[in-house]
Amino acid sequence: MLYMAIEILISIILLIPVFWTLNKVRFHNTKKTIFYFIFATYLSAVYLFVGMPTLQFMRFELSITLIPFIPMLADLKNTILNIILFVPLGIMLPFLWKKYHSLKNTAIFSFLLSLSIELLQILTYRATDINDLIANTLGAILGYFIFSIVSRIIPT
């Protein structure tokens, strides 16, 4: 866990000059830049938590679970963690881009991101699991509903 915290801290340190430059060159809005920075930091953390392949540890291992729902109930802790992992995505997408004010667009993006993660996990020691795909997408949908509720209470 300490190793992950250090890697997230390193990614934050590396992202600061990138977003500082983007603010000066493109965004010209400090508040907007901070929100994009938070989103990039979140994606970096997701990348670390899901165990994405690195050149050092890449290996092909075909371990795929295609049976939906039953394993979700058997490993409820993992299911809940996968849902929680993608809730921020469902909140941040519509917050940052109007295109994702649609539940459909947010669900499709989160599904495709989760699918990418699961397919890349074929190149790691981790299993590719349809239940993770379902839980991640549900988490983003839950996040979208949280965004919808909060945006009605606090407009703009």
NORCORNOR-V594507 format. One record per residue. N is the residue number from 1. SS is DSSP state (A for helix, B for strand, O for the rest). Layout:
{{N | SS} {N | SS}}
This chain:
{{1 | O} {2 | A} {3 | A} {4 | A} {5 | A} {6 | A} {7 | A} {8 | A} {9 | A} {10 | A} {11 | A} {12 | A} {13 | A} {14 | A} {15 | A} {16 | A} {17 | A} {18 | A} {19 | A} {20 | A} {21 | A} {22 | A} {23 | A} {24 | A} {25 | A} {26 | A} {27 | A} {28 | O} {29 | O} {30 | A} {31 | A} {32 | A} {33 | A} {34 | A} {35 | A} {36 | A} {37 | A} {38 | A} {39 | A} {40 | A} {41 | A} {42 | A} {43 | A} {44 | A} {45 | A} {46 | A} {47 | A} {48 | A} {49 | A} {50 | O} {51 | O} {52 | O} {53 | O} {54 | O} {55 | O} {56 | O} {57 | O} {58 | O} {59 | O} {60 | O} {61 | O} {62 | O} {63 | O} {64 | B} {65 | B} {66 | O} {67 | O} {68 | O} {69 | O} {70 | A} {71 | A} {72 | A} {73 | A} {74 | A} {75 | O} {76 | A} {77 | A} {78 | A} {79 | A} {80 | A} {81 | A} {82 | A} {83 | A} {84 | A} {85 | A} {86 | A} {87 | A} {88 | A} {89 | A} {90 | A} {91 | A} {92 | A} {93 | A} {94 | A} {95 | A} {96 | A} {97 | O} {98 | A} {99 | A} {100 | A} {101 | A} {102 | O} {103 | A} {104 | A} {105 | A} {106 | A} {107 | A} {108 | A} {109 | A} {110 | A} {111 | A} {112 | A} {113 | A} {114 | A} {115 | A} {116 | A} {117 | A} {118 | A} {119 | A} {120 | A} {121 | A} {122 | A} {123 | A} {124 | O} {125 | O} {126 | O} {127 | O} {128 | B} {129 | B} {130 | A} {131 | A} {132 | A} {133 | A} {134 | A} {135 | A} {136 | A} {137 | A} {138 | A} {139 | A} {140 | A} {141 | A} {142 | A} {143 | A} {144 | A} {145 | A} {146 | A} {147 | A} {148 | A} {149 | A} {150 | A} {151 | A} {152 | A} {153 | A} {154 | O} {155 | O} {156 | O}}
